[in-house]
Amino acid sequence: MKKKIAFIGPGVMAEAMIAGLLHKKLAKPENITAAGPRGERGAELQKKYGIKTTTDNTSAASHADVVVLSVKPQRLSDVMKGLKGIRSDALVLSIIAGANIKKISTGLKHKSVVRSMPNTPGQIGEGITVWTSSKEVTEEQQEMARAILGALGDEVFVEDESYLDMATALSGSGPAYVFLFTEALIDAGVHMGFPRRIAEQLVLQTI
């Protein structure tokens, strides 16, 4: 894929997507830009992956074929207010929990929007992402979205956007319950009399 991709918000999930795209050779480092307010974070990603970085969101977005929104949910409104210059033919792809297509499309005054809900196992390429798109998204853009989200693991397209809210509760939050269950089993093993390191080994291999 020779398209230029801009990540607005270079957090953990954005880094996982960048790493996956490069590992699977779906994008070249020179075609990826990560934008965020902290220059030191940008320098870290640039050194690690060889990508471009900037503290100017508009500069990153204005040259991109795909603009990935990967900021924290509470920062989205402020980020959208200051984000200008997205090309009319660009795709906006959001991985922000709780932000629906209407909110993003209205906030950015942009019609081609993909909304997705990844989960934390995507950080090691073993996640599952549920996604949908606005009717203005072309088949080519859908394939781009599929490839980018596939960098995190498996992906599932749905027509009904309400499924994204369900996915937030199920696959999005699900790993936390698995971790809680795992910790409870380990604690139970310790309570039975196992040393913690043995209890951990038994439980982790069982799961």
PyMOL commands that set and color helices and strands:
alter all, ss='L'
color gray80, all
select helices_A, chain A and resi 12-23+29-31+39-49+57-62+73-82+101-108+120-124+139-150+162-172+174-192+196-206
alter helices_A, ss='H'
color red, helices_A
select strands_A, chain A and resi 5-8+32-35+52-54+66-69+91-94+113-117+127-133+153-157
alter strands_A, ss='S'
color yellow, strands_A
deselect
rebuild
show_as cartoon
